[in-house]
């Protein structure tokens, strides 16, 4: 049975979101039109339909989308509206069409960011490679020009529904706060800021945890993240703990690709709370991870890049590393019977983490990639575990995945 239904307004976008779903582990088919023969739906997890409605009138687009959803109504389906990454077309009208077709209680969550294509949303503004929609020429489109700069204004000009925005600081608040924001909102349409894949994962996870019936509205990343949350969780017994102390550009690229391909349990630590409220934060993080961990193979622990205050930068960096690695070590200690491999990015992070666990040395086995080393910990009287260390500026975007797969192959060969 179909688990995910995507309604797109053009063919290329329809294919793109289909590829993201397929890459996420869902058997996906993309139709050229708004219907498809049943023979092509056998054993499919996701169906992407093309209404070809971007250049239709607002009313025509709304009715066409509404009819498609009516044709495929099922309480178990995740409904998704694929929109243009520059918000061209009948975005608001088509959201209204989907909501009209669905029972009361559904909420449309709009996440227009598509970071890997340079599309982000911040302060409610859509930016394309750092430029506003006007600066990138969206208002000059012959068929479907965009006349507003803010996402809310674009949608409100076409929709009759109540709209609410979720700013980036809310997206990056504690997971429980974000969940409550979704639950308590009275709006039919929520528009969320996001500037990277981590933000999108946080939104998807909060939506799933909220229990609210969600319609995904986005160019593809949010839809794929929601589908993974609902249907593609990994229950492997051997888990990887990934501890990443800083996200310079190359590491961020590798982390984004890891999230896209493997759907880890992402725990984004707020630096300000780490420094100011460590004990409370530690308790919250441990409780949350322990409640979720059985569903995932990879646990990804990283920090945000927001700090307040003007104290000495070196001193602050040392404090961040000290508290962050202490938290990571506590997570490992609580989960050591489940964690087979620890991935450590950055020399300071690796040193502090291993010393906190009283590791005395590493039994070096192999340099898997340039400046990326595999070995096993040596720690008197304590369990040895696989360890991968890598410099942050080293490797292609799939480097982390390559290293984790290498460690897994070693375990299989050794019969662990």
FIRO-102900 format. One record per residue (C-alpha): x, z, y; residue in three letters. Coordinates in steps of 0.02 Angstrom, whole numbers, padded with zeros to 5 digits, always signed. Last residue first. Layout:
<pts>
XZYALA
...
</pts>
This chain:
<pts>
+01555+00816-00474UNK
+01599+00688-00606UNK
+01770+00645-00535UNK
+01722+00463-00514UNK
+01555+00510-00437UNK
+01634+00633-00317UNK
+01764+00503-00265UNK
+01626+00375-00235UNK
+01535+00499-00123UNK
+01693+00529-00021UNK
+01714+00342+00004UNK
+01532+00323+00054UNK
+01553+00457+00186UNK
+01708+00371+00254UNK
+01627+00199+00262UNK
+01473+00272+00348UNK
+01582+00355+00480UNK
+01678+00193+00510UNK
+01525+00080+00529UNK
+01549+00058+00718UNK
+01731+00008+00697UNK
+01869+00137+00695UNK
+01969+00257+00804UNK
+01930+00333+00973UNK
+01861+00497+00904UNK
+02007+00533+00788UNK
+01956+00558+00608UNK
+01953+00698+00480UNK
+01862+00695+00313UNK
+01850+00853+00208UNK
+01794+00877+00029UNK
+01762+01058-00015UNK
+01856+01202-00096UNK
+01758+01361-00131UNK
+01844+01521-00078UNK
+01973+01638-00155UNK
+02118+01567-00058UNK
+02069+01416+00045UNK
+02140+01244+00012UNK
+02025+01110+00078UNK
+02012+00939-00003UNK
+02071+00773+00067UNK
+02020+00613+00155UNK
+02104+00546+00312UNK
+02050+00434+00455UNK
+02196+00384+00567UNK
+02185+00204+00502UNK
+02048+00203+00369UNK
+02043+00290+00200UNK
+02210+00380+00224UNK
+02219+00464+00055UNK
+02227+00625-00044UNK
+02288+00764+00070UNK
+02266+00940+00000UNK
+02218+01022+00163UNK
+02287+01190+00216UNK
+02246+01372+00253UNK
+02057+01361+00272UNK
+01998+01528+00340UNK
+01823+01460+00380UNK
+01853+01485+00567UNK
+02021+01399+00546UNK
+01935+01246+00474UNK
+01812+01232+00619UNK
+01942+01263+00755UNK
+02065+01134+00689UNK
+01934+00999+00657UNK
+01852+01020+00827UNK
+02018+01019+00917UNK
+02076+00863+00825UNK
+01920+00758+00849UNK
+01785+00711+00723UNK
+01760+00820+00570UNK
+01664+00760+00417UNK
+01624+00896+00290UNK
+01586+00850+00109UNK
+01496+00930-00038UNK
+01369+01034+00055UNK
+01230+01111-00051UNK
+01313+01270-00112UNK
+01398+01287+00058UNK
+01232+01293+00152UNK
+01240+01463+00239UNK
+01429+01454+00257UNK
+01419+01275+00322UNK
+01293+01323+00455UNK
+01402+01472+00506UNK
+01552+01357+00519UNK
+01455+01238+00632UNK
+01403+01382+00745UNK
+01581+01445+00757UNK
+01637+01265+00788UNK
+01519+01252+00935UNK
+01563+01423+01006UNK
+01751+01396+01007UNK
+01743+01212+01057UNK
+01628+01251+01203UNK
+01739+01396+01257UNK
+01895+01287+01254UNK
+01807+01150+01353UNK
+01752+01280+01482UNK
+01929+01344+01502UNK
+01995+01167+01525UNK
+01858+01126+01650UNK
+01889+01280+01759UNK
+01723+01347+01819UNK
+01602+01235+01914UNK
+01432+01278+01842UNK
+01308+01182+01737UNK
+01344+01077+01585UNK
+01259+00923+01512UNK
+01350+00815+01384UNK
+01246+00855+01231UNK
+01330+00927+01078UNK
+01340+00869+00899UNK
+01290+00921+00723UNK
+01236+00787+00601UNK
+01170+00846+00432UNK
+01174+00703+00306UNK
+01081+00692+00140UNK
+00913+00745+00207UNK
+00746+00816+00150UNK
+00817+00980+00085UNK
+00888+01016+00258UNK
+00727+01038+00355UNK
+00681+01224+00350UNK
+00863+01278+00337UNK
+00906+01171+00488UNK
+00770+01248+00597UNK
+00808+01427+00552UNK
+00995+01400+00575UNK
+00969+01317+00745UNK
+00853+01454+00809UNK
+00967+01596+00752UNK
+01121+01512+00826UNK
+01030+01482+00991UNK
+00982+01666+01004UNK
+01161+01721+00970UNK
+01240+01592+01085UNK
+01137+01617+01243UNK
+01249+01569+01389UNK
+01384+01457+01317UNK
+01282+01371+01181UNK
+01130+01372+01295UNK
+01225+01270+01425UNK
+01299+01158+01291UNK
+01131+01108+01216UNK
+01162+01071+01032UNK
+01090+00911+00961UNK
+01046+00938+00778UNK
+01015+00771+00694UNK
+00957+00771+00513UNK
+01028+00603+00464UNK
+00931+00440+00460UNK
+01059+00335+00364UNK
+01069+00164+00448UNK
+01011+00189+00628UNK
+01078+00365+00639UNK
+01248+00311+00573UNK
+01249+00164+00694UNK
+01214+00279+00842UNK
+01351+00396+00781UNK
+01477+00254+00773UNK
+01434+00193+00947UNK
+01441+00371+01015UNK
+01613+00392+00934UNK
+01675+00236+01022UNK
+01608+00290+01192UNK
+01665+00471+01193UNK
+01544+00591+01110UNK
+01627+00759+01093UNK
+01630+00894+00960UNK
+01564+00800+00810UNK
+01532+00903+00654UNK
+01458+00803+00510UNK
+01397+00904+00361UNK
+01371+00796+00208UNK
+01251+00839+00068UNK
+01256+00825-00120UNK
+01082+00861-00187UNK
+01003+00702-00119UNK
+00827+00719-00051UNK
+00832+00576+00075UNK
+00690+00551+00197UNK
+00624+00374+00208UNK
+00435+00388+00234UNK
+00378+00489+00382UNK
+00538+00520+00480UNK
+00606+00349+00434UNK
+00448+00265+00497UNK
+00459+00364+00659UNK
+00640+00310+00686UNK
+00599+00127+00650UNK
+00454+00130+00773UNK
+00563+00215+00903UNK
+00699+00083+00887UNK
+00580-00067+00891UNK
+00531-00129+01065UNK
+00414+00020+01093UNK
+00238+00088+01072UNK
+00218+00201+00920UNK
+00040+00260+00890UNK
+00041+00445+00844UNK
-00084+00556+00754UNK
-00029+00731+00807UNK
+00052+00838+00672UNK
+00180+00898+00799UNK
+00326+00887+00677UNK
+00313+00697+00668UNK
+00306+00678+00856UNK
+00451+00799+00877UNK
+00555+00701+00752UNK
+00517+00537+00837UNK
+00560+00607+01009UNK
+00723+00683+00946UNK
+00771+00521+00857UNK
+00740+00423+01018UNK
+00851+00541+01117UNK
+00988+00525+00987UNK
+00974+00335+00994UNK
+01022+00333+01177UNK
+00949+00333+01353UNK
+00773+00396+01323UNK
+00630+00437+01442UNK
+00459+00460+01366UNK
+00291+00385+01413UNK
+00139+00476+01344UNK
-00029+00385+01331UNK
-00195+00468+01291UNK
-00152+00616+01401UNK
-00210+00795+01369UNK
-00034+00850+01322UNK
-00026+01014+01227UNK
+00031+00945+01060UNK
+00163+00829+01133UNK
+00237+00959+01250UNK
+00229+01085+01108UNK
+00340+00975+00999UNK
+00462+00953+01143UNK
+00471+01141+01166UNK
+00500+01166+00980UNK
+00642+01039+00979UNK
+00729+01130+01121UNK
+00743+01029+01282UNK
+00824+00858+01275UNK
+00661+00760+01285UNK
+00604+00877+01423UNK
+00764+00847+01523UNK
+00739+00660+01496UNK
+00567+00662+01577UNK
+00404+00649+01482UNK
+00273+00549+01577UNK
+00084+00566+01564UNK
-00051+00432+01564UNK
-00241+00446+01558UNK
-00315+00282+01497UNK
-00390+00137+01594UNK
-00241+00024+01562UNK
-00170-00132+01646UNK
-00100-00069+01812UNK
-00069+00099+01729UNK
+00053+00019+01606UNK
+00164-00058+01739UNK
+00150+00094+01852UNK
+00201+00212+01711UNK
+00351+00104+01667UNK
+00417+00113+01845UNK
+00486-00043+01929UNK
+00325-00139+01957UNK
+00280-00324+01971UNK
+00329-00390+01799UNK
+00302-00577+01781UNK
+00213-00645+01627UNK
+00208-00835+01622UNK
+00342-00892+01744UNK
+00454-00739+01731UNK
+00520-00705+01906UNK
+00474-00520+01911UNK
+00585-00489+01758UNK
+00736-00551+01858UNK
+00868-00423+01809UNK
+00865-00346+01984UNK
+00676-00328+01980UNK
+00678-00243+01811UNK
+00808-00122+01877UNK
+00991-00144+01830UNK
+01103-00032+01723UNK
+01114-00153+01578UNK
+00925-00166+01586UNK
+00846-00013+01667UNK
+00665+00043+01651UNK
+00623+00181+01774UNK
+00524+00335+01723UNK
+00665+00449+01777UNK
+00769+00366+01643UNK
+00722+00226+01524UNK
+00858+00128+01437UNK
+00882-00053+01383UNK
+01062-00107+01348UNK
+01020-00198+01187UNK
+01084-00057+01076UNK
+00991+00064+01188UNK
+00813-00003+01163UNK
+00714+00112+01277UNK
+00527+00081+01298UNK
+00473+00242+01212UNK
+00283+00243+01233UNK
+00188+00373+01133UNK
+00006+00323+01106UNK
-00102+00471+01054UNK
-00234+00465+00917UNK
-00366+00600+00925UNK
-00522+00493+00929UNK
-00529+00364+00790UNK
-00430+00201+00806UNK
-00492+00032+00868UNK
-00506+00088+01049UNK
-00329+00159+01041UNK
-00261-00008+00981UNK
-00349-00106+01118UNK
-00298+00017+01253UNK
-00116-00005+01202UNK
-00144-00193+01211UNK
-00211-00182+01388UNK
-00066-00074+01447UNK
+00070-00189+01379UNK
-00011-00354+01423UNK
+00148-00456+01444UNK
+00322-00416+01505UNK
+00389-00241+01480UNK
+00574-00287+01487UNK
+00602-00240+01304UNK
+00440-00330+01257UNK
+00318-00221+01163UNK
+00290-00185+00978UNK
+00133-00084+00953UNK
+00147+00029+00801UNK
+00018+00104+00685UNK
+00077+00221+00546UNK
-00046+00195+00404UNK
-00119+00337+00301UNK
-00289+00342+00388UNK
-00319+00158+00349UNK
-00380+00020+00465UNK
-00307-00152+00434UNK
-00444-00267+00499UNK
-00489-00144+00638UNK
-00307-00146+00694UNK
-00310-00336+00706UNK
-00476-00334+00800UNK
-00412-00213+00932UNK
-00256-00319+00958UNK
-00361-00473+00990UNK
-00483-00382+01102UNK
-00347-00310+01214UNK
-00254-00476+01225UNK
-00410-00572+01274UNK
-00456-00442+01406UNK
-00283-00445+01487UNK
-00277-00634+01488UNK
-00161-00713+01360UNK
+00026-00737+01395UNK
+00089-00598+01282UNK
-00043-00624+01149UNK
+00049-00711+01008UNK
-00044-00589+00893UNK
+00108-00576+00778UNK
+00089-00459+00630UNK
+00224-00348+00554UNK
+00182-00270+00385UNK
+00280-00124+00313UNK
+00294-00047+00140UNK
+00268-00206+00040UNK
+00239-00202-00148UNK
+00118-00349-00140UNK
+00088-00403+00040UNK
+00135-00587+00017UNK
-00005-00615-00110UNK
-00129-00539+00012UNK
-00114-00690+00126UNK
-00066-00648+00304UNK
-00154-00620+00470UNK
-00106-00600+00653UNK
+00015-00746+00653UNK
+00192-00788+00597UNK
+00191-00642+00476UNK
+00335-00520+00457UNK
+00362-00439+00286UNK
+00448-00272+00259UNK
+00512-00170+00111UNK
+00554-00008+00201UNK
+00731+00062+00189UNK
+00781+00082+00371UNK
+00861-00091+00370UNK
+00690-00162+00324UNK
+00611-00069+00469UNK
+00744-00132+00590UNK
+00725-00310+00524UNK
+00536-00303+00548UNK
+00563-00242+00726UNK
+00666-00398+00758UNK
+00547-00518+00671UNK
+00400-00463+00776UNK
+00505-00473+00933UNK
+00546-00653+00892UNK
+00365-00694+00849UNK
+00272-00634+01004UNK
+00142-00502+01050UNK
+00181-00383+00909UNK
+00068-00273+00802UNK
+00166-00168+00679UNK
+00079-00089+00529UNK
+00176+00042+00430UNK
+00130+00118+00261UNK
+00057-00037+00177UNK
+00000+00000+00000UNK
</pts>
